[in-house]
Amino acid sequence: MLLTIDVGNTQTVLGLFDGQEVVEHWRISTDPRRTADELAVLLQGLMGMHPLLGEELGDSVEGIAICSTVPSVLHELREVTRRYYGDIPAVLVEPGVKTGVPILVDNPKEVGADRIINALGAIELYGGPCVVVDFGTATTFDAVSARGEYVGGVIAPGIEISVDALGMRGAQLRKIELARPRSVIGKNTVEAMQSGILYGFAGQVDGVVNRMATELADDPDDVTVIATGGLAPMVLGEAMTIDEHEPWITLIGLRLVYERNVARL
């Protein structure tokens, strides 16, 4: 089996593949203060709960693939793979790792590894042209051409960032639960804020995607829009432009990167 680890700014998602199927997954908070030893203990604890795995990670896991937007965590995970699982092939997505995705932007090194991995997963599942909308700490929109090239994207404040900002900067406002209100027109402050967040972000997604699709293809209807990320389910029913929901697109991309690089290790 293959262990995939996607480290985001707020949360880390881990997925366990048996062949091409995700058979188990976990979501934990991202803490840049965790040491390699702490991460190893955490991994071992999660692995130990799965019936297909033994008490030792190496009993059934044959490979590890990792991408991270947090450099300090990537450094510690590199140490984890070296110190604890040195006999297991590991691919860490960084410059020099083969993805098969041409990056057509001014400075390819500026593009987060997770965004390229998302593009790879989207190409594999849906082909191009497509747009991947990832609802994480930031809401990112990544454009992939019909030829499978990463051609750029959009970065906007994420849903939780906006909720936190409202609560901090509004004298009579507070942090709220991210939930669907009874109606668009809120009957109290909490519902009014929930409505603004939900329908405001749905409108943002539709507006940005429509403009991107116009630039990406001669016929915007040819562009497939894929939603992913932990907060995607909130917006799925309201954003009119989303065609597909694939929560594991980054993990799938990591599996593909592992397969393309493991023979070179």
C-alpha positions in Angstrom: 0.0 0.0 0.0 1.0 3.6 -0.5 0.8 6.3 2.2 0.1 9.8 0.8 0.5 13.0 2.9 -0.8 16.4 1.8 0.4 19.1 4.3 -1.7 22.3 4.0 -1.4 25.5 6.0 -4.2 24.6 8.4 -4.8 20.9 8.0 -2.9 17.8 6.9 -4.7 15.1 5.0 -3.3 11.5 4.9 -4.6 8.8 2.5 -3.8 5.1 2.3 -4.0 3.6 -1.2 -4.5 -0.1 -2.0 -3.7 0.0 -5.7 -5.7 3.0 -7.1 -8.3 3.0 -4.3 -8.2 5.2 -1.2 -9.0 2.6 1.5 -8.4 4.9 4.5 -7.9 8.6 5.2 -7.2 10.9 8.1 -7.3 14.7 8.6 -5.2 16.3 11.3 -4.2 19.9 12.2 -1.0 21.2 10.7 1.4 22.2 13.5 4.8 23.5 12.2 6.2 23.1 15.7 5.9 19.3 15.6 9.3 17.5 15.5 10.1 14.5 13.3 9.8 12.2 16.4 6.3 13.6 17.2 5.2 13.1 13.6 6.5 9.6 13.6 4.5 8.8 16.7 1.4 10.4 15.2 1.7 8.4 12.0 2.3 5.2 13.9 -0.8 5.8 16.0 -3.0 6.4 12.9 -1.6 3.4 11.1 -2.2 1.2 14.1 -5.9 1.8 13.9 -6.3 0.4 10.4 -7.1 -3.4 10.2 -5.0 -3.9 7.0 -1.8 -2.7 8.7 0.3 -4.2 11.4 1.7 -2.4 14.4 4.7 -1.2 12.3 4.1 1.1 9.4 6.5 -0.9 7.3 4.6 -4.1 7.6 2.2 -3.2 4.8 3.1 0.2 3.5 5.4 0.0 0.5 5.8 3.6 -0.4 5.3 7.2 0.9 4.5 10.3 -1.2 4.4 13.8 0.4 3.7 17.4 -0.6 3.7 20.3 1.7 3.0 24.1 1.6 4.7 24.4 5.0 8.5 24.2 4.5 9.2 23.4 8.2 6.8 20.5 8.2 8.3 19.2 4.9 11.8 19.3 6.6 10.6 17.2 9.5 8.7 14.7 7.3 11.9 14.3 5.3 13.6 13.3 8.6 10.8 11.0 9.4 11.2 9.1 6.1 15.0 9.0 6.6 15.1 8.0 10.2 12.1 5.8 10.7 11.2 4.4 7.3 14.5 4.5 5.4 13.8 1.1 3.8 10.6 2.4 2.2 10.8 4.4 -1.0 9.6 8.0 -0.4 8.9 10.8 -2.9 8.7 14.4 -1.6 7.3 16.8 -4.2 9.9 19.6 -4.7 12.0 21.0 -7.6 13.4 18.1 -9.6 10.6 15.7 -9.0 8.9 14.5 -12.2 5.2 15.4 -12.3 4.6 15.5 -16.1 2.8 18.8 -15.8 4.4 21.7 -17.8 4.2 24.9 -15.6 3.5 27.9 -17.9 3.8 30.8 -15.4 6.4 33.6 -15.0 8.2 31.8 -12.1 7.3 28.1 -11.7 9.0 27.9 -8.3 6.4 30.2 -6.9 3.6 27.7 -7.5 2.7 25.6 -4.5 3.4 21.9 -4.8 -0.2 21.1 -3.9 -1.5 23.1 -6.8 0.6 21.3 -9.3 -0.4 18.0 -7.7 -4.1 19.0 -8.0 -3.6 19.8 -11.6 -2.1 16.4 -12.2 -4.9 14.6 -10.4 -7.5 16.6 -12.5 -5.8 15.7 -15.8 -5.8 12.1 -14.8 -9.5 12.0 -13.8 -11.1 14.5 -16.1 -8.6 15.7 -18.8 -8.3 19.3 -19.9 -9.3 22.0 -20.0 -10.3 22.2 -16.4 -10.3 24.4 -13.3 -9.6 23.0 -9.8 -11.1 25.0 -7.0 -9.5 24.1 -3.7 -11.3 25.3 -0.6 -8.6 25.4 2.0 -6.9 28.2 4.1 -7.0 30.1 0.8 -9.5 29.4 -2.0 -7.3 28.7 -5.0 -8.4 28.4 -8.6 -6.0 26.5 -10.9 -6.3 26.4 -14.6 -5.2 23.5 -16.8 -5.2 23.6 -20.6 -6.5 21.1 -23.0 -2.9 19.9 -23.4 -2.5 19.2 -19.7 -0.4 22.4 -19.0 -0.7 24.3 -15.7 -1.3 27.8 -17.1 -1.9 29.8 -13.9 -4.6 30.5 -11.3 -6.3 32.7 -8.8 -5.8 33.0 -5.0 -8.5 34.4 -2.8 -8.9 34.5 1.0 -10.4 31.2 2.3 -13.7 30.8 4.0 -12.3 30.4 7.5 -10.0 33.4 7.0 -13.0 35.5 6.1 -15.0 34.3 9.1 -12.1 35.1 11.4 -11.6 38.5 9.9 -15.3 39.4 10.4 -15.2 38.4 14.0 -12.0 40.3 14.7 -12.7 43.5 12.9 -16.5 43.9 13.5 -17.2 45.5 16.9 -20.6 43.8 17.2 -19.7 40.6 15.3 -18.1 37.4 16.5 -16.8 34.1 15.1 -19.6 31.9 13.9 -20.2 28.3 13.0 -19.9 27.6 9.3 -23.4 26.4 8.6 -26.2 26.9 6.1 -28.7 29.6 7.3 -32.4 29.1 7.1 -32.7 31.7 4.3 -30.6 34.1 2.3 -32.1 37.0 4.2 -30.8 36.5 7.7 -33.2 37.0 10.6 -30.3 37.6 13.1 -26.7 38.5 13.1 -25.4 35.0 13.0 -27.6 34.0 10.1 -26.8 37.2 8.2 -23.1 36.4 8.6 -23.6 32.8 7.6 -25.5 33.9 4.5 -22.9 36.4 3.5 -20.1 33.7 3.8 -22.0 30.9 2.0 -23.6 32.8 -0.8 -20.8 35.3 -1.1 -18.3 32.6 -1.7 -20.6 30.7 -4.1 -20.9 34.0 -6.1 -17.2 34.4 -6.0 -16.6 30.9 -7.3 -19.1 31.4 -10.2 -17.7 34.8 -11.1 -14.0 33.8 -11.1 -14.6 30.4 -12.8 -16.7 32.0 -15.6 -13.9 34.5 -16.3 -11.2 31.8 -16.2 -13.2 29.5 -18.5 -13.6 32.3 -21.1 -9.8 32.7 -21.2 -9.1 29.0 -21.0 -11.2 27.6 -23.9 -12.9 28.8 -27.1 -16.1 27.3 -25.7 -16.3 27.8 -21.9 -18.7 24.9 -21.6 -15.8 22.6 -22.5 -14.0 23.5 -19.2 -14.6 21.0 -16.3 -14.7 22.6 -12.9 -13.6 20.3 -10.0 -14.1 21.3 -6.3 -11.8 19.9 -3.6 -10.7 20.8 -0.1 -12.2 20.4 3.4 -14.7 23.2 3.0 -15.9 22.4 -0.5 -19.1 20.6 0.7 -20.4 24.0 2.1 -20.4 25.6 -1.4 -21.3 22.6 -3.6 -25.0 23.1 -3.6 -24.8 26.8 -4.3 -22.0 27.4 -6.8 -23.6 26.8 -10.2 -20.3 26.3 -12.1 -18.9 23.3 -10.2 -19.2 20.1 -12.2 -17.4 17.6 -10.0 -16.5 17.1 -6.4 -13.3 15.1 -5.8 -12.1 15.4 -2.1 -9.0 13.2 -2.7 -7.7 14.9 -5.9 -4.4 15.9 -4.2 -3.9 12.4 -2.8 -4.6 10.9 -6.2 -2.0 13.3 -7.7 0.5 12.2 -5.1 -0.1 8.6 -6.1 0.6 9.5 -9.7 3.8 11.4 -8.8 5.0 8.4 -6.8 4.4 6.0 -9.7 6.3 8.3 -12.0 9.3 8.8 -9.8 9.7 5.6 -7.7 11.6 3.8 -10.5 14.2 6.6 -10.4 15.0 6.4 -6.7 
